[in-house]
Amino acid sequence: MEKLLKIEDLTFGYDKQPVLENVNLEVFEKDFLGVIGPNGGGKTTLLKLILGLVKPNKGKVTFGSDLQGRKKSIGYLPQVRHIDRKFPITVMDVVFSGAIMHDRRRSKAEIKAAAVQLLHDMGLLELKGKAVGELSGGQMQRVFLCRALISDPKLLILDEPDTFVDNRFEGELYEKLLQLNKEIAIILVSHDVGTISSHVKTIACVNKNLHYHPSNQISEEQLAEYNCPIQVITHGEIPHTVLKHHH
């Protein structure tokens, strides 16, 4: 398997307040890495460092040959919490914008055809002329996923992709990611261990430091050992959460 990126001794902080310390990680082609951790633990900052949106105080991120010129080789779906619903942009324009600035390999006609196909696959084609402000939260998230995929990335990075997503589409989203993972690597940040453990191949716990777990199964004891204080959720016929024993 070809190595897509390597993170070495990465340290970063804001105003001398450390957010990440001595982080090491390797991502290979067709990896499906789930990144978990508490709020403020550094998950989103790690993604920003990979994407080059911020620079490390120490350490480095290096890319394999498949990610050289990484702006068009990495698809990114950021957290979507607040949308200006009055902004006059259509669904097609949003998707098209994911490639038009960086993708010089294809003509505008080819990019438009790819956008149409993505919207069709996501069940959104009939909405292509609508303003994004008219969409539901789940529809909007699907549009942004199309935008992340339009440049035909080698690596897809998703930061809390279930934000705004309705329950019906959440299952469809993860099924779509499993299909995509046959061709590309995926890094998925989520607060929901139970959901992602059914889909990812490996897990990284991020809480200032990063602890890599080469499996999609992780116990409460391991989370405690990693200093990763998040809730463990299990699967079953009836949705339920396993809580600690009461004293």
MARFI-559031 format. One record per residue: x, y, z of N, C-alpha, C in turn; residue in one letter. Coordinates in steps of 0.001 Angstrom, whole numbers, plus 500000, padded with zeros to 6 digits. Layout:
BEGIN
XYZXYZXYZa ...
This chain:
BEGIN
500840498803500000500000500000500000500878501251500000m 500526502206499162501303503438499095500935504372500232e 501950504989500813501739505948501899501284507275501305k 500134507779501780499617509046501284500182510228502057l 500252510079503371500819511167504169501451510622505438l 502396511395505944503091511037507176503197512272508056k 502767512136509301502852513208510292503927512823511298i 504884513736511510506012513427512387506173514487513464e 506093514064514723506380514924515879505695516276515788d 504443516261515403503699517497515147503234518128516455l 503557519412516611503128520176517787502551521500517311t 501420521892517915500778523140517526500029523717518706f 500029525058518797499274525710519853498886527114519444g 497902527663520138497466529042519931497916529876521127y 498624530980520858499070531870521944499772531100523050d 500660530202522624501487529399523539500689528387524347k 499402528224524022498597527186524658498614525954523760q 499229524842524198499355523668523327497992523041523021p 497768522740521752496565522038521318496906520603520950v 498017520435520261498513519107519891499995519028520249l 500421517860520725501815517692521113502348516361520596e 503466516432519867504208515242519435503321514195518771n 502520514647517810501601513752517101502327513056515952v 502145511740515870502701510944514780501599510083514183n 501548510028512848500491509259512181500882509031510728l 500521507855510213500685507565508799499344507140508213e 499050507594507009497813507232506319498178506661504955v 497630505483504663497929504789503423496699504771502512f 496906504451501241495801504394500298494758503385500784e 493495503753500643492341502945501023492219502732502527k 492965503497503332492707503519504777491333504132505029d 490718503750506130489490504404506605489695504630508090f 490178505820508420490573506161509784489494506976510462l 489021506524511609488104507285512431488872508039513503g 488633509346513614489317510176514606488296510592515661v 488544510207516899487630510500517996488369511297519068i 487598511876519979488199512623521071487227513655521606g 487519514225522762486610515200523377486627516529522644p 485611517341522869485603518702522333486826519453522852n 487499520153521953488697520881522344489948520033522418g 489838518768522027490990517873522118491979518013520976g 491585518725519902492526518962518814492184518257517512g 491005517649517408490654516888516205490605517791514963k 489857518886515046489736519781513899491067520452513589t 491835520792514606493161521381514382494061520420513626t 493976519135513936494765518140513216494423518159511728l 493143518243511421492725518296510015493273519556509336l 493207520683510033493704521943509464495201521866509179k 495940521168510023497377521001509800497630520123508572l 496854519081508416496985518218507234496682518996505965i 495653519835506027495224520598504861496096521818504588l 497011522129505501497878523285505325497214524606505654g 496084524561506360495380525787506722496073526510507875l 496801525762508702497663526339509723499005525617509663v 500046526251510195501382525674510154501789525191511542k 502458524050511618502860523524512934503935524377513584p 503949524365514908505040524998515637506299524143515567n 506068522826515468507188521881515395506697520647514658k 507619519944514015507247518745513285506790519067511867g 506314518048511156505955518262509750504934517244509263k 504276517632508169503376516748507434503956516607506034v 504237515376505621504752515140504275503767514265503514t 503741514451502184502769513781501335503447512855500345f 502780511728500078503253510829499047502983511392497668g 503464510687496653503356511195495284501917511405494853s 500983510587495353499578510716494967498931511983495497d 499532512602496514498946513814497092499775515054496811l 500717514950495899501440516154495509500467517082494783q 500558518364495060499542519302494565498232519018495272g 498307518924496628497248518320497432495924519064497416r 495911520321496945494640521051496960493590520359496108k 493983519674495065493011518987494228492977517494494515k 493872516985495347493925515559495637493296515202496974s 492932516217497757492265515997499038490891516649498990i 489857515849499223488512516386499354488225516666500816g 487606517796501112487412518213502507485969518612502737y 485349517990503717484008518367504161484133518911505574l 484138520238505741484299520818507079483024520696507898p 483130521026509178481933521108510010481014522184509450q 479748521858509347478762522826508853477753523065509966v 477840524219510595476932524517511715476047525725511430r 476607526712510752475837527918510477475956528255508998h 474830528394508334474793528685506906474044529996506677i 474602530843505822473896532057505412472886531660504331d 471654531453504747470636530961503822470184532015502823r 470640533237502988470276534297502043471319534459500934k 472424533731501052473482533873500047472998533275498725f 473050534044497635472440533611496371473338532681495554p 473391531413495926474196530434495188473387529147495060i 473442528541493892472654527339493640473417526084494043t 472696524989494119473284523691494427474394523360493431v 474122523526492144475126523215491124476360524092491281m 476164525364491600477297526276491778478191525830492933d 477576525382494022478343524931495183479207523733494810v 478608522748494154479355521550493777480461521902492786v 480128522699491791481082523090490755482279523821491349f 482041524583492415483116525387493017484204524529493633s 483900523268493904484910522391494497486039522040493557g 485852522265492245486882521881491276487358523024490405a 486543524009490180486824524986489138488115525763489381i 488501525964490656489696526759490942490976525934490878m 490855524598491025492064523787491176492208522689490133h 491125522297489493491169521145488607491413521604487170d 492676521540486742493032521944485384493091520754484433r 492810519560484946492877518368484102491647518218483233r 490521518794483650489267518587482938488686519920482486r 487924519856481409487241521047480921486042521348481824s 485490522547481679484303522902482457483149521956482149k 483045521518480897481980520583480526482145519249481242a 483389518784481356483654517516482048483360517635483543e 483745518782484120483469518995485544481969519066485791i 481247519760484907479794519849485049479142518483484952k 479628517639484039479090516287483900479348515472485167a 480524515650485762480845514957487004479945515445488143a 479670516752488169478789517312489197477381516747489064a 476901516659487849475566516095487604475512514651488092v 476563513877487810476580512477488230476587512356489756q 477372513191490422477420513163491880476062513518492487l 475437514559491966474120514958492473473094513852492234l 473198513182491099472311512050490831472529510945491854h 473798510623492128474120509557493086473616509884494483d 473574511175494818473131511605496143471629511890496193m 470929511655495084469485511894495051469122513360495072g 469992514203494502469795515654494558469674516301493187l 469683515520492126469759516107490796468606517060490507l 467427516731490982466275517585490710466362518923491440e 467305519026492381467465520266493151468623521109492642l 469245520745491525470490521384491108470348522889490884k 469158523370490532468967524794490299468467525558491498g 468227524861492606467711525524493801468812526283494530k 468418527328495238469356528021496120469623527139497335a 470879527102497808471212526223498925470429526594500181v 470027527865500292469257528294501454467891527656501554g 467427527047500468466120526402500464466190524928500859e 467389524416501078467557522996501343467398522676502826l 467074521426503107467097520936504488468547520723504899s 468774520510506185470135520280506666470774519063506030g 470010517970505922470545516756505311470880516946503853g 470020517642503122470284517916501706471531518776501546q 471656519768502425472800520666502344474105519909502577m 474101519005503528475312518240503806475681517350502628q 474684516807501949474950515994500765475562516834499644r 475083518073499512475653518970498508477126519223498811v 477455519484500066478840519740500433479712518496500251f 479131517308500434479881516082500171480176515968498675l 479200516289497845479440516307496396480571517275496056c 480552518437496699481603519427496464482977518869496829r 483052518098497934484321517517498363484817516447497400a 483893515819496675484254514707495793484481515126494342l 484099516341493981484086516739492580485481516747491957i 486526516963492754487878517006492202488531515634492138s 487736514572492349488233513198492256489424512983493187d 489223513196494498490355513182495436490900511777495697p 492162511732496113492779510481496564492521510252498054k 492234511360498771491955511318500204490760512207500492l 489795511674501233488611512432501633488655512637503141l 488551513902503571488581514250504992487223514828505373i 486601514256506397485275514703506821485301515039508303l 484868516242508634484850516712510023483405516735510515d 483038515764511344481674515640511873480638515696510747e 480670514761509807479781514858508638478313514629508951p 477992514106510136476583513871510460475898515114511031d 476634516234511135475993517484511529474941517852510495t 473740518165510954472629518556510074471988517377509348f 472566516179509440472067515067508633470908514384509333v 469820514128508589468688513411509161469040511935509312d 468282511226510161468598509837510472468610508944509238n 467695509203508306467613508354507118468883508485506288r 469336509730506082470512509912505240471793509514505959f 471802509497507290473030509122507991473470507724507583e 472517506777507524472849505428507090473328505405505648g 472667506187504780473061506257503378474454506865503234e 474748507860504081476056508506504040477162507502504303l 477013506707505364478067505762505705478179504644504675y 477067504243504074477127503261502990477876503844501798e 477631505121501504478346505794500417479843505853500717k 480198506134501962481609506196502328482285504838502178l 481583503767502524482147502425502358482419502135500888l 481527502570500015481743502401498578482942503223498110q 483021504466498564484137505328498181485468504773498665l 485452504131499829486678503623500426487302502488499619n 486557501924498696487135500910497803488149501525496851k 488045502849496671488922503538495722489818504581496378e 489366505194497492490122506294498088490244506097499598i 491209506801500183491371506795501640490437507832502263a 490013507565503493489086508451504194489573508681505622i 489543509937506046489734510288507461488432510915507933i 487823510322508943486507510754509416486573511131510885l 486306512402511194486225512856512580484790512723513062v 484610512130514230483265511977514789483341511892516300s 482250512313516969482142512165518415481477510846518772h 480962510127517763480135508941517991480940507677517702d 481556507114518744482385505924518578481565504762518040v 480347504616518544479527503478518159479209503470516691g 478876504619516130478533504681514714479735504412513840t 480853505098514105481984504951513201482663503596513349i 482561502957514528483231501671514710482665500595513800s 481455500804513279480864499852512349481367500050510929s 482102501131510679482465501468509311483958501670509101h 484652502284510062486069502571509871486898501301510051v 488153501372509618489075500252509765489991500421510972k 490352501671511257491244501966512381490750503232513078t 491248503454514298490793504592515101491998505322515692i 491924506653515685492907507483516373492182508302517432a 492637508211518669492086509009519763492953510263519917c 492315511422519805493053512692519866492570513503521059v 493486513731521984493235514609523116494574515212523517n 495007516189522741496332516814522789497380515874522184k 497453514660522645498281513644522018497407512769521123n 498038511982520275497295511059519403497710509634519710l 496708508768519935496938507348520160496261506568519045h 497060505873518268496547505129517112496160503719517525y 494990503281517088494484501949517420494220501206516109h 495001500155515801494922499499514488493732498559514350p 492574499011514785491361498201514731490176499150514828s 488969498656514491487772499495514651487032499181515944n 487600498313516770487002497989518062487847498595519166q 487189499338520054487931500006521118487093499979522392i 487722499639523499487009499472524762487068500733525611s 486215500771526628486219501904527558487549501980528296e 488132500822528602489417500795529292490519501399528427e 490468501093527124491461501670526221491289503174526093q 490041503636526043489800505070525983490360505767527223l 490169505142528376490695505720529614492224505752529576a 492820504688529053494272504626528951494807505704528017e 494037505996526955494436507019525994494097508425526472y 493504508547527675493053509848528174492089510488527184n 491115509679526749490153510114525738488746510004526330c 488315511006527103487071510900527868485824511135527032p 485419510120526254484176510200525508483347508966525793i 482095509051525432481149508005525747481295506829524796q 481195505604525320481217504412524491479789503998524212v 479450503838522941478108503461522537478159502106521860i 477233501206522205477220499878521625476045499716520688t 476084498649519891475033498378518925474079497309519451h 472855497321518974471865496318519353470574496575518637g 469578495737518893468289495904518237467611497197518679e 467787497546519959467224498787520490468380499738520762i 468316500968520209469404501915520465469606502118521961p 470843502027522413471094502177523844472528502639524062h 472763503179525245474091503617525644474473502894526921t 475694502421526990476169501735528199476832502769529102v 476279502926530291476809503893531259477624503180532327l 478445503925533015479226503340534111478290502913535244k 478805501988536072478028501525537209477797502657538218h 476589502657538810476302503631539857476779503096541195h 477193503981542068477665503592543391476727504144544456h 
